[in-house]
Amino acid sequence: MIFLLFVGLSTGYLIWSLIAMEINYRRASCMNIPLIRIPVDPNNIPWAVIEPHLWRLLDRLPFSWGNFGKYSRRGWQFRDKAESHLRYGPIWGFVTPREVFVYVSDPDAIHEIFSRRGDFLRPIKLYKLLEVYGPCISTAPYTDWQRHRKVLAAPFNERIMKLVWNESVGQADGMIKSWTMNGGPLKSNFAKDTRTLSLNVLAATGFRKSYTFRGSIHPGTDEARSYRDALQTVLDNSILLMLLSPKFLLNPWLPESFRRIGTAAADFKQYMVRMLEEEKRSQQEGKADAGTLMSSFVRALENPGKTATNPHSHSRGLTRDEIFGNIYVINFAGHDTTANTLAFAVLMLAAYPKIFDDYKEFVNQLTRMFRNIDKERRAEQAI
C-alpha cells in the first residue's frame, strides 16, 4: 500500500513537472532565443541535496544523459566555461518546471541589465534560505537593498586597508611559523590552516576580534578555536541549517550529529550577541571608533534615523536580527571563498617555483614601499 502510494505520488509529481515545464517553455519562446528543457530545477532543495549522490550512481550506466546530465549538476557553469555560449550564441536559456534561466554574454546587454536595476530585479525568493539568523542584504528587495548596503559598505574604505594588510601579514607569519616549527615534511592540514587565516583576518577587520594564529595540528580550546569551530560547523552545514532551523536541530530526539550542528549554530549566535554588546559598550565608553563592520552595525542599531517609521527609508537603521543575518551571510559569502583561493594558491606556488620567486620579490617590494611610506608619515606627524 505504501509502495503504491509512493509510486502514485512520484508519477503525479513527474506529470506535473512536465506540464509546468512545457508551460514555461511556451512562455519563454516569445523571447526568440535558443532554449533547452531541463525537467528538474537546480534550486529544487530536495534535488540539491540528493543530486551529487544520485549522479554517482547514474554515471555508472552505459549511456549519456544529454542536456539533463550536463545542466542539472551543481556547478555545471565551472565545467562548461564558454562552451554553451559558443554553441547557442550570446543569449540562451534553459527552462525548468519552476523557472526560466537566461544566460547572457553580450557586453552591451549586460551593461544595460546592470544599469536598469529597477527593471531587472534579483529573484530574492531564491535567496530566502540565507536568512538563517535573520534578513540580510542578499534577501533585501530592491526598495530596501540600499539601506543594508549603506551600513555594510561604510567600513570598506581606505581607512581599513592598513588594518587588513597588517592583520594578513601577521596571520601569514603565524601560519608559516606553525608549518616550520617541527621541521621536516608538512604535517599540518594546510586547507584548514588557510581557513583559520581567513577567519582570523575577517574577525579582526570586521569584528575587532584579534586572535593569535593556531595551526590545525596544535590542540587548544581557547576562545579563538571555540568561535572558529562554531562558525566552521555552521558554514559546513549551511544547507541543513537553511532547511531546518537551528532551534529545531536542538531537539533531544534528533541524532547526535544533528544536535551538534544545532549547538554550534546556537553558540555562534551567542558569539554574535557578545561581539555586538562589546562594541556597544566600547562606543558608550567613548573609545575611538575602530571603523570595523561591527562598529558600523552598532551605529546603525543605535541611530535608526528620524524616518524609522518608513520601512523603505534608506536612513533607517538595522534591527538586531538584520545585523545577525548580515554577519552570517558575510561569513558565508567571504570566508570559504577566500580560504579556498588561498589553499589553491599555495598548491600552485609550490608547483611553479619560478612564479613563486617572482611573487616573493613583488611582495618584498610592496613591503619595503609601505614601510617607507609609514616612516614618512611618522616624520610628518613628528614635524
N, C-alpha and C positions, 0 to 999 in steps of 0.2 A: 504493500500500500504506500509506504513512504517512498519507495523507489519510483513507483508510478507517478506520485505527486511531484517528485523531483524532476522526472523526465518531462512531465506536462508543463511545469513552470519554466524549465530550460527551453523547451520548444516555443512556448509563448513569448519568452524574452527574445529569442532569436528572431521570431517573426516580427515582433515589434521593432527590433533594431534594424532589420532590413527595410521595413516600411518607412521608419524615421529617416534612414539614410537616403532613400530614394526621394523623399520629400525635400530634404536638404539639398540633394543633388539638383533637383529641378529649380529650386530657389537660387542656387549658385550659378546655374547655367546662364542666367541673364548677364553675368559679367563677361562672358565670351573669352574665358581663359582656359587653358588645359586643366582638367580636373581628374582626380583619382579617387576611387571609392575605397574606404577602409572601414570594415564592419565593426570596429571597436574604437572608442575614443581613448586617446592616450592619457587623458585626465580622468578616466574612469578609475576610481580609487581601488576597487577590488582587482581590476586588471593590473594597475600599477604595482600591487602587492605580489600577485602570482606570476606576472609576466616573465621575470628573469628565470624562475624555476620551470615554468611551462616551456619556454623556448629551449631549455637544456634538453628536454625530452623530445620536442618536435624536431629539433635539428638532427636527431638521430635517424629520422625517417628518410628513406631514399628518394625524395623528390623535393622540388623547390616550392616555396610558398609565395613567390612572386612579390607584388607590391605589399601585400599584407605582411609578409615576412620581413620586409625592409622597413616600412614606415610605422609599424606597430611596436617596435622595440624602443626601449628607453635609451635616449642619447643617440638616435639614428643620425641626427644632424652632424655629429662629430665625424662619423664614419663616411657620411655622404659627401662632405665638403661642398663643392660646387657641381657635383655630378647631375643632380636633378635640374638645376637651372640650365646647365648645358644641354640637357635633353629636352626640357619642356619650355625653356625661354625665361625671360627676366621676371615674369609674373606667372605663377601657377598655384594650385591649391589642392588640398585633399579634403574629402567630405566624409564625415563620420555620422553616426546616428544622433549625436548631440550638437556638434559644432561644424563650422566650415573654417578651415585654416588656410590662409593665403600667405604665400611666401614671395617677397619682393627683393630683387637685387638691382633694380634700376636706380641710379643715384638721384635723379630728379624726382622720381616718385617717392623715394624715401625721405628726401628733404621736405617735400610737400606734406607728407604724413606727419612728420615731427613738428612742422610749423603750424599745423591745424589741429592742435591738441583737443579743441572743443568738438571737432568732428570725428576724430579717430580716438575713441576713448579706450583706455585699458579695460580688459574684461576682469574687473575686480572680483567678481563672484568666483573666479578660478583661483584667487589668492586667499580666500577667506580661511582656508585651512591654516594659514600662517598666524592666525590670531590665537595662538596657544596661551599667551598671557594677557592678551588684550588687543584692541585695534592698533594699527600701525600704519606707517607711510605706504606700505605695499598694498594695503587694503582700503586706503582712503579714496573716496570718489574725487572726481576732478575738481568739484567745488570746494573740497576740504583738503586737498593734497598740499596746497601751498602753505597751510597752517603747520603741517608736520615738517615740510621741507625747511621752513624758516627757522625752526628750532634745531633741526639736525645739521643744517648747513653752517650754522653760526661758528662752531669750533674749528671747522676745517679751513683754516686760513694760514697765512704766512707765520702767524704767531706760534702755532703749534708745531710747525715743521721742525724746529730745532729740538723740541722735546721728542718727537718721533725719531729723529736721527740719533740723538744721544741714547735713547732707550734701546733702539735697534742695535746700535754698536755694542752697548753694554750686554744685552742679551746674547748677541752673537759671540762675544768674547767668552761669556759664561758657558755657552754650548761647546765651543772649541776646547775650553779647558776641561769640560766634562768628558769629551771624547778622548783627549790625550792624557788624562790623569793617570791611567794604569799602564800606558804604553802598549805596544803590540797591536793586534787586529782590533777593529772597532767592534765592541760588544753591545753598545747601546743601540736601541731602535731609532734610527735617525728620522724616520717618518713621525714617530711620536714626539721626538725632540723638536722637530720643526713646528709641530702643533703647539708645543709648550712655548716656543719662542714667539709665535704669532699671537697666542693668547696673552702672554705677559706684556707684549708691546701694546696690544689692544686695551688691556686692563689699565696700563699706566697712562696712555694718552687719552683714553676715553673716560675712565672712571677714577683716575688718580689713585690707583692701587698698584704700587711698585713692588714686584716680587723678585727675589734672587733666583736665577735660573737653577733648576734642579733636573738633571737628566733622568731618563726612564729607568736606568739601572741603579739609581740611588733612591733607596726607600725613604719614606717620610710621611707624616700625617699633619703637616703644618697647614695654615690657612690657605696658602697658595695651592697646595696639592688638593685640598678639600674642595676649594672653589673650582679649580681646573677639572677635577674628576666629575663634579656635579654637572658642570657645563658640557663636558665631553660626552657624558652619558645622555644628556638631553639632546645634543646635536646628533649623536649616533642613532638615536631612536626617535627622530623628529616625526617620521611618518606615523608611527604608532601614537605619539602624543597628539598629532593632528586628528587622528581618527577617534581616539579615546581621551577624555580629559584627564589631567594629572590627578585630580581628586578621585576619579573612578579607579585609577590604577593603584590606589592605596587600599582598596578593599581587601580584607584579610583572606577572603576565599579565592583570590586570584593566585596564580603560580608565583613563586618567589622571584623569578626573573622579571615579571611584570611589576611586582611591588617594589623591586629595586629601582626600576625606572621611575615609578611614581614618587619614591622617596627622593631621588636625585632632582626631579622636577620641583618638588616642594622645597628642597634645600636651596636650589638656585633662586627660587622666588624670595626666600629669606635673605640670600646674599644681595639681591637687588634692592630689597627694602632697606637693608642695613647700609648699603652704599648711598642710597638716596638720603637717608636720615643723617648720615655722617656729613654729606655735602651741605645739607640744610644747616646743620649745626655749625659747620665751618664758616658759612656765609653770615650766619647770625652773630658769630663772634667777631666779625669784621676782618677775617683773614683775606689775604689777596686772592682774587679770582684766578684760578689756575687755567681758565679758558678751555676746560675739558668738556666732553659731551655731557657728563653728569652735571657740570656747572650750568650748562645751557638748559638742561632738563629742569633743574631747581628754579632757575629764573622764570621758566615758562609755567611752572607749577605755582610759584609764589606771586606772579604778576600776570593774571589772566587777561588783563585789559578791561577797558571800560565797556566794551561791547560784548562781554562774555555771554550775554543772553542770546546773542545771534549765533546759532550753531555753525554757520558758514563763515564767520568773521576770521580774517587772517590774523588779527591781533589777539584773538582768544588763545589762552594757553593750552596746555595739555593736562589731561587727567592722570591720576596715578596709573590706572590701567593702560592708558595710551603710552605712558613712559615705559612701563614694563614690557609692553608689546613691542615697542621700538628697540629697546635694549636686546630683546631676544632676536628680532629679525636682523639687527646689525651683526650680531654674533653669527647667526645662521648664514647670512649672505657673505660675510667677510672673513670669518675665521678659517673655515676649511679651504676656501679658495686660495687664501694666502699660504696656508701650511702646505697644501698640495703643490703649489707653484714652487715653493722653496725646496721641497723634497725632490721634485723633478729637476730643479736647477742644480742641486747638489750632485745628483747622478750624472747629469750632462757635463758638468765641470770636471768631474772625476774621469769621465770617458774621453774628454778632449783637453789634455793638459795645456796645449798651446793657447787655446781660448781662455783657459783659467789664468794663465800668466798675463795675458793681455788685460783681462778684467781686474786682476790684482793690481797691476800698475795704475790702471784708471782710478780705482778706488783709493789707492795711496795718494794720487794726485789730488783727488777731491778732499781727502782728509787733511792734507797739508794746506790746501787752499782755505778750508773752513777754519783751521787753527789760526792762520794768518789774519783772516777776517775778524775772528774773536779778539786777537791781540790788538788790532787796530781800533776796534770798538772800545775795548777796555782803556786804551790810551786816550781816546777821545773823551770818555767819561771822566778819566782822571784829570785831564786838562780843564 
